Amino acid sequence: MAKNSLSVRLHEAVRAGRARLKKSQDVFAREAGISRAVLVRLERAPSDQVKPLDPRLTTLDGLAKALQVDVCLLLGDSPAEPYLYCDQESIVRVASNVFRLRKLSGLSQDDLSEQSGHFRTYINRLDCENR
C-alpha cells in the first residue's frame, strides 16, 4: 500500500471512529495516548499536510485501542469480514510474523538482514521480541 493511501485510510478511520464514539479531540487524544496536536494532524486531510504523517506503531496501537478496533483496520482497506479486536501489542504481532516467515523461508538473521537492508541487530531484536 502506498504511503499516501495509508495517510488517507488513517485520516478517514480516525475521523469516522472518533465521530462514532462521540468524543472530543481532547478526550480521544488522552485515551489514545497522543497529544491533541498530533490528533489534529491525523484528522487533517492528507492533501492539506505539508509533510506526510509517519506514525509510530505505538501511536497506531493507541489509536486502535481508543477506537476499539484492531490496528489492521487503520492500515488497510476494510475487510469483507471484520477483524476481531486484539489487545496484543502490534510490535509483538509484527515480530512474530517476521520470525515465522523468516523460519519458513529458511533464512538466517544474517540472510534477512542482507536482503531487507536492516542491521542484523535489528532482526535479532525482532526475534527476541517474539520470545
C-alpha positions in Angstrom: 0.0 0.0 0.0 1.4 3.4 -0.9 2.2 5.8 1.9 -0.3 8.3 0.6 -3.2 5.8 0.6 -2.1 4.9 4.2 -2.5 8.5 5.2 -5.9 8.7 3.6 -7.1 5.5 5.3 -5.7 6.6 8.6 -7.3 10.0 8.3 -10.7 8.5 7.4 -10.6 5.8 10.1 -9.6 8.3 12.9 -12.2 10.9 12.0 -15.0 8.4 11.5 -14.1 6.4 14.6 -14.0 9.5 16.8 -17.3 10.7 15.4 -18.8 7.2 16.0 -17.7 7.3 19.6 -18.9 11.0 20.0 -15.7 12.0 21.8 -14.0 15.4 21.8 -10.5 15.7 20.4 -9.1 16.3 24.0 -10.8 13.2 25.4 -9.9 11.0 22.5 -6.3 12.2 22.3 -5.9 11.4 26.0 -7.4 7.9 25.6 -5.1 7.3 22.6 -2.0 8.5 24.5 -1.2 11.2 22.0 -1.2 15.0 22.1 -4.2 16.9 20.7 -1.8 18.5 18.2 -1.0 15.1 16.8 -4.6 14.1 16.7 -5.4 17.3 14.7 -2.7 16.4 12.2 -4.0 12.9 11.9 -7.6 14.1 11.3 -6.5 16.7 8.7 -6.8 15.5 5.1 -3.5 14.3 3.7 -3.8 16.8 0.9 -3.7 19.6 3.5 -0.5 18.2 5.0 2.8 20.0 4.4 4.7 16.9 5.5 3.1 13.5 5.3 2.5 11.7 8.7 4.6 8.7 9.5 3.1 7.5 12.8 4.9 5.1 15.0 3.5 1.6 15.7 2.9 2.6 19.3 0.8 5.5 18.1 -1.3 3.2 15.8 -1.7 0.9 18.8 -3.0 3.7 20.9 -5.4 4.9 18.2 -6.8 1.4 17.7 -7.3 0.9 21.4 -9.1 4.2 21.7 -11.2 3.5 18.6 -11.9 -0.1 20.0 -10.8 -1.7 16.7 -8.0 -3.9 15.6 -4.9 -2.0 14.3 -5.3 -3.7 10.9 -8.3 -1.6 10.2 -6.2 1.5 10.4 -3.7 0.2 7.9 -5.7 -1.4 5.1 -8.9 -1.4 3.2 -12.0 -2.5 5.1 -12.1 -6.3 5.0 -15.1 -8.4 4.0 -15.0 -9.9 7.5 -14.4 -7.6 10.4 -11.3 -8.1 12.4 -11.7 -9.1 16.0 -10.1 -6.7 18.4 -6.7 -7.9 19.6 -5.1 -6.2 22.5 -1.7 -7.7 21.8 0.8 -5.0 21.0 1.4 -4.6 17.3 5.2 -4.9 17.7 4.7 -8.4 19.1 2.4 -9.4 16.3 4.9 -8.0 13.7 7.9 -9.6 15.3 6.1 -13.0 15.5 5.2 -12.8 11.8 8.7 -11.8 10.8 10.2 -14.6 12.8 7.7 -17.1 11.4 8.2 -16.1 7.8 12.0 -16.0 8.2 12.0 -19.5 9.6 9.6 -20.8 6.8 11.9 -19.2 4.2 14.9 -20.9 5.8 16.7 -17.6 6.2 19.2 -16.8 8.9 19.2 -13.5 10.6 22.2 -12.5 8.5 20.4 -13.5 5.3 17.3 -11.5 6.2 19.5 -8.6 7.3 21.2 -8.5 3.9 18.0 -8.9 1.9 16.0 -6.4 3.9 18.7 -3.8 4.3 18.3 -3.7 8.1 21.1 -4.3 10.5 21.3 -7.8 11.9 20.9 -6.4 15.4 17.5 -5.1 14.4 16.5 -8.5 13.1 17.8 -10.1 16.3 15.7 -7.6 18.4 12.6 -8.6 16.4 13.4 -12.3 17.1 13.9 -11.5 20.8 10.5 -9.7 20.9 9.0 -12.9 19.7 10.1 -14.9 22.7 
